[in-house]
Amino acid sequence: MSENNDCQDGWCGPAPFANTPPMGLAPELRDVQDVLPDWAQLAPALHEDAYATADALWWSRKLGEKMSLGADVAALMRSEEDARAVQSALAGVWGWWPADRAPRYWKSGAANRQTALLHVPLPESGVQQGLAWAAAPQTVFNLRGAEAEIALRIGQDISAQQAAALTPESALALVDGVAVAIEWVDVRWRDGLQAPALALLADGQCHGGLALGEWLPATLLAGRDWAQQVCTVAVNGEAPQRFTGTHSLGDPAWLLLDWMQHVARRYGSVPAGTVVTTGSWCGCLKLDAGDRLTVAFEGLGQLGWQF
């Protein structure tokens, strides 16, 4: 059981909520020693005080319900590294990506070029490709949010040494494909998008799932005027909303260098076929069950998702 090592507040001992099954859990599932992962063995890099966060998210995914407040556990994580370690621990338990290579799918972005970029791996089982209409989510915890994005795919293996020597231009030259993407936004915390930043990061940075459209050649990116790029989104066949040049970084490829170097530092390489989504052009659209969303980028294709 995790320990609270900060006694300045007058309380020491097991961290709150650590290894505690949710109230009302069926009796056959209340023996936590039989059902909770042994984080010390499965995720030795995970600090003991972060076990409570991993436990809370594990219960939510196991039961398909939002079980805990992110605000209750965020203070037990010391830093962004603890939050990332929680996600990695959950990835190992649920098999989100193979342990012997970098995750294949990522999200990246920032509010502007002056803000630090955030790069987060995505569960591979939650990615839908090659469908005109992505299937409705099976389990929704808080919301059916949707973001219209552009995804970029890397065409060759990149070692850590190669990544360290890249420039923005040479990083862009490694892209071999571009596709329209829709990210489904959802949160496992009871406080939803209002949960503290570290709690959201531990939960995959508000990620519910990803749909990818047809891959087109990267030559379409050459000389593209992103300030004039038009994105349209339509719900249930109604008049589309139009967004022009609204990417927060001005150019979705602007983040490539930082993202590639981040992946290479953490995993040793960036494998060919690795994909990154690059941030929303339309904010986060709030949808209802049954809504049909269509996203189109002029010259780059379109994609639909039935929510």
Salt bridges, closest charged atoms under 4 A:
GLU80 OE2 - ARG84 NE 3.04
GLU81 OE2 - ARG266 NH1 3.19
ASP82 OD2 - ARG78 NE 2.90
GLU124 OE2 - ARG101 NH1 2.93
ASP176 OD1 - ARG153 NE 2.90
GLU183 OE2 - LYS107 NZ 2.84
GLU183 OE2 - HIS207 ND1 2.79
ASP203 OD1 - ARG188 NE 2.81
ASP258 OD2 - HIS119 NE2 2.52
GLU298 OE2 - ARG242 NH1 3.89
